[in-house]
Amino acid sequence: MEEMVAATFEATLERSKKIEEDLPVHPELYRVLTGDRPTGRLHIGHLFGSIGNRVKLQNLGVTTYIVIADYQVLTDRDTFSSISENIKGLTLDYLSAGIDPSKGKTFIFPHSHVPELNQLLLPFLTLVTNAELNRNPTVKEEIAAAGLKRINAGMYTYPVHQAADILFCKGNVVPVGKDQLPHLELTRLIARRFNERFAANKAVFPEPQALLSKSPMILGLDGSQKMSKSRNNAIMMSATEDETAALIKKAKTDSERVITFDPVNRPEVSNLIMLISLSTGKEPEAIAAEIGDAGSGKLKSLVTDSLNGYLRPIRAKRAELEKNPDYIRQVLLSGVESARAEATKTLDEVRTVMNMKI
Ligand code: TRP
């Protein structure tokens, strides 16, 4: 895990590229598992990154399970009062961005509602050592970032729970950012050890592969490395057009008048150009050339117009769906039903190979 040395990363990247090429050719071979914690609304970094990729996979006809990891919220924060609201908000964000469970290929469910999935956690916990859990770099970073003094055991074991999230439906592709790779390595280890220990003749679990799609890195409006709600530098998908305009007006730029696309030396300006590019499909260099010496005022007004234009139908759809809480609930309930059907089959196989049938 920590030894995700360059060679391992290169191998992961190679496999990821192969899968990316094969997905449009053989969508039926893949079962994608992705997920989010219900900690708040999604911002445009999510939309242009992970959510956009999910919509693309869906439109290729790939079966996708989207787990809302509500138990994982309890690992690094005390508050639980808004979990239910956040589950619904997240679902609204997914649906308005184009995730469409009515096509029968995408399932959205909170894992707390799938007991058979959660039960896989118990045998999985016996397949890893404390030492392995203790050295997970992403867990360490999260502990540091949250400034935790008392660290609950869920913090160290949630990556094992995540293995259950992925393996309950025999997911074989997991679209991930780099920070999630240690968790995916652990899932692969658990699948391998489970098969070796209990299912030597016929593997029960696949070893899922990472899909490291190149989603553009969206910086925060303050120029910091990552757009994130907690850093107060994000534009939420569900923000109003006026709120969006006000945030962009305050965005950091630099003192050079002529606009150029130069991510290394001019990260803030280039990030804004990138947002125009993602919203309009135009090349960043062409956008920069068009603005030229009209400066950052012109740049910002273009970002505002193109981003609001891009988000308009998404926001309208969200507003429409918001009026229909029964539908949102129905989406989640039918996601839960499908997930439970899969998890029940898997748990039955697990019990069989573990000699636990009665
Ligand atoms: N840990 C992930 C995050 O913090 C969320 C998650 C939970 C997840 N289970 C998953 C992601 C399974 C991918 C697959 O964002």
Residues whose N, C-alpha, C, O or C-beta is under 5 A from the ligand:
A	BS01	LIG	L33 T34 G35 D36 R37 A69 Q162 D165
